[in-house]
Amino acid sequence: MGNVYIEGGLTLGNAGRVGFAGVRDIYSRGGSESLASLLQSLFVAECIQPSSSVWVVSAWISDIELIDNRARQFSMIDLTWPASYIRFSQVLGAMMKMGTIVNIVTNTDENNIAILENLRRQGSGSETQLKVFKSPTLHEKGILTDHFVIDGSMNFTFSGIRVNEEHVTFRIQPEVIAERRIHLENRWSSAHAVF
């Protein structure tokens, strides 16, 4: 079983309580469920209180199993979700139906095509809700919503979330979110969306 080390942003209160200062550095090693659990929690929260837009930036991206709905505990989010694992494209599709604009930035690798096609199907009828940008030299990784930023080494693939040794930083400060949004919008606003 992998170990998870969390540094920075954690403070111990005088009663031994843990407080959150708005920043967490998360280090994972193969076999750890910490990144998968974090992403599940964050995207369930996003489905309950959707952001106006979401940016997913990842050189490599796949249609990972994101939410464990085997006990149907998250069926209130989307009544069509089966009693199984819910894939990334299904979660983003539900968010698009709720009005969230989903921006995907990835490279031109063929392995990224499957999730992009699944997203196109999920967003059918809401074409303006999905924007995909590609750059052959992209290596940047992160997620931005109205509520949080995750940046780091992790690609949004099975290996990136569950196998590789990764470091990500999770932040919730409004000024950090605003700065990241300005960066992404400035960088990609003049680029032609693939779809």
C-alpha positions as CSV (number, residue, x, y, z in Angstrom):
1,M,0.0,0.0,0.0
2,G,1.3,3.4,-0.9
3,N,2.0,6.2,1.5
4,V,0.7,9.8,1.3
5,Y,2.5,12.8,2.7
6,I,0.8,16.1,3.1
7,E,2.9,19.1,3.8
8,G,2.2,22.8,4.0
9,G,-1.1,24.4,4.8
10,L,-1.7,22.1,7.7
11,T,-1.8,23.6,11.1
12,L,-2.4,21.8,14.4
13,G,-4.8,23.6,16.7
14,N,-4.4,23.7,20.5
15,A,-6.8,20.8,20.8
16,G,-5.0,18.7,18.2
17,R,-7.5,19.7,15.5
18,V,-6.3,20.1,12.0
19,G,-7.0,23.4,10.3
20,F,-6.8,24.1,6.6
21,A,-4.9,27.3,5.6
22,G,-6.0,27.1,1.9
23,V,-3.0,25.2,0.5
24,R,-2.1,21.5,0.6
25,D,0.8,19.8,-1.1
26,I,0.0,16.2,-1.7
27,Y,2.7,13.6,-2.5
28,S,1.4,10.2,-3.6
29,R,3.2,6.9,-4.2
30,G,1.9,4.0,-6.3
31,G,-1.2,2.3,-4.9
32,S,-2.4,5.3,-2.9
33,E,-6.0,6.2,-3.1
34,S,-5.5,9.8,-1.9
35,L,-5.5,11.5,-5.3
36,A,-8.5,9.4,-6.5
37,S,-10.4,10.3,-3.3
38,L,-9.6,13.9,-3.5
39,L,-10.8,14.1,-7.1
40,Q,-14.0,12.2,-6.3
41,S,-14.8,14.6,-3.4
42,L,-14.0,17.7,-5.4
43,F,-16.0,16.7,-8.5
44,V,-19.0,15.6,-6.4
45,A,-18.9,19.0,-4.8
46,E,-18.7,20.6,-8.3
47,C,-21.8,18.7,-9.4
48,I,-23.7,19.9,-6.3
49,Q,-22.5,23.5,-6.7
50,P,-21.4,23.8,-10.3
51,S,-18.7,26.3,-11.4
52,S,-19.4,28.7,-14.3
53,S,-16.4,27.1,-16.0
54,V,-13.9,24.3,-15.5
55,W,-10.4,24.0,-17.0
56,V,-8.8,20.6,-17.3
57,V,-5.2,21.0,-18.5
58,S,-3.3,17.7,-19.0
59,A,-0.8,16.6,-21.6
60,W,-2.3,13.1,-21.4
61,I,-5.9,12.6,-20.4
62,S,-8.1,9.5,-20.3
63,D,-11.6,8.6,-19.3
64,I,-10.7,7.5,-15.8
65,E,-13.1,6.1,-13.3
66,L,-13.7,9.2,-11.2
67,I,-16.7,8.6,-8.9
68,D,-17.5,5.3,-7.1
69,N,-21.3,5.1,-7.5
70,R,-21.6,1.3,-6.9
71,A,-23.9,1.9,-3.9
72,R,-25.8,4.6,-5.9
73,Q,-24.8,7.1,-3.2
74,F,-24.3,9.8,-5.9
75,S,-27.3,9.1,-8.1
76,M,-29.0,12.3,-7.0
77,I,-26.4,14.1,-9.2
78,D,-27.6,12.4,-12.3
79,L,-30.4,9.9,-12.2
80,T,-29.1,8.1,-15.3
81,W,-25.8,7.2,-13.6
82,P,-25.6,3.4,-13.1
83,A,-24.5,1.6,-9.9
84,S,-20.9,1.5,-11.0
85,Y,-17.9,3.7,-11.4
86,I,-18.7,7.0,-13.2
87,R,-16.1,8.0,-15.7
88,F,-14.6,11.5,-16.1
89,S,-16.5,12.2,-19.3
90,Q,-19.8,11.4,-17.6
91,V,-19.1,13.7,-14.7
92,L,-18.0,16.6,-17.0
93,G,-21.1,15.8,-19.1
94,A,-23.4,16.2,-16.1
95,M,-21.7,19.5,-15.3
96,M,-22.2,20.7,-18.9
97,K,-25.9,19.9,-18.5
98,M,-25.9,22.1,-15.4
99,G,-24.5,25.0,-17.4
100,T,-20.7,24.6,-16.7
101,I,-18.4,25.5,-19.6
102,V,-15.8,22.7,-19.8
103,N,-12.4,23.7,-21.3
104,I,-10.0,20.8,-22.1
105,V,-6.4,21.6,-23.0
106,T,-4.3,18.7,-24.1
107,N,-1.6,17.7,-26.5
108,T,-2.1,16.0,-29.9
109,D,-1.3,12.4,-28.7
110,E,-3.7,9.8,-30.1
111,N,-4.3,8.3,-26.7
112,N,-6.3,11.5,-25.8
113,I,-8.9,11.0,-28.5
114,A,-11.2,8.5,-26.7
115,I,-12.1,10.9,-23.8
116,L,-12.5,13.8,-26.2
117,E,-15.0,11.8,-28.3
118,N,-16.8,10.7,-25.2
119,L,-17.0,14.3,-24.0
120,R,-18.4,15.3,-27.4
121,R,-21.2,12.7,-27.0
122,Q,-21.8,13.7,-23.4
123,G,-22.1,17.3,-24.4
124,S,-24.4,16.6,-27.4
125,G,-27.0,19.3,-27.5
126,S,-24.8,21.7,-25.5
127,E,-22.0,22.3,-28.0
128,T,-21.1,25.7,-26.6
129,Q,-20.5,24.1,-23.2
130,L,-17.4,22.2,-24.4
131,K,-14.2,23.7,-25.7
132,V,-11.1,21.6,-26.6
133,F,-7.7,23.1,-27.3
134,K,-4.7,21.2,-28.4
135,S,-1.0,22.0,-28.4
136,P,1.7,19.5,-29.6
137,T,4.1,20.7,-27.0
138,L,1.8,21.0,-24.0
139,H,3.2,19.5,-20.8
140,E,1.3,21.6,-18.2
141,K,-1.2,19.9,-15.8
142,G,-3.9,21.2,-13.6
143,I,-7.6,21.7,-12.9
144,L,-9.3,25.1,-12.3
145,T,-12.8,25.7,-11.1
146,D,-14.5,28.6,-9.4
147,H,-13.7,26.9,-6.1
148,F,-10.2,25.4,-6.4
149,V,-7.0,25.0,-8.3
150,I,-4.9,21.8,-8.5
151,D,-1.5,22.0,-10.2
152,G,1.4,19.6,-10.3
153,S,2.9,16.6,-12.0
154,M,-0.2,14.5,-12.3
155,N,-1.7,13.7,-15.7
156,F,-5.4,12.9,-15.7
157,T,-4.8,9.2,-16.5
158,F,-5.1,6.0,-14.5
159,S,-1.3,5.9,-14.0
160,G,-1.2,9.6,-13.0
161,I,-3.8,9.2,-10.3
162,R,-3.2,5.7,-9.0
163,V,0.2,4.4,-10.0
164,N,2.9,7.1,-10.4
165,E,4.7,9.0,-7.7
166,E,3.1,12.5,-8.0
167,H,3.1,15.9,-6.4
168,V,0.1,18.2,-6.6
169,T,-0.8,21.4,-4.9
170,F,-4.4,22.0,-3.9
171,R,-5.4,25.7,-3.3
172,I,-8.7,27.5,-2.6
173,Q,-7.6,31.1,-2.2
174,P,-9.7,33.4,-4.4
175,E,-6.7,35.4,-5.6
176,V,-4.9,32.2,-6.7
177,I,-8.0,31.0,-8.5
178,A,-8.4,34.4,-10.2
179,E,-4.7,34.6,-11.3
180,R,-4.9,31.1,-12.8
181,R,-8.1,31.9,-14.6
182,I,-6.5,35.0,-16.1
183,H,-3.5,33.0,-17.2
184,L,-5.6,30.3,-18.9
185,E,-8.0,32.7,-20.5
186,N,-5.2,34.9,-21.9
187,R,-3.3,31.9,-23.2
188,W,-6.2,30.1,-24.9
189,S,-8.7,32.9,-25.8
190,S,-6.9,33.5,-29.1
191,A,-6.4,29.8,-29.9
192,H,-8.9,28.0,-32.1
193,A,-10.9,25.4,-30.3
194,V,-10.7,22.0,-32.0
195,F,-14.4,21.5,-31.0
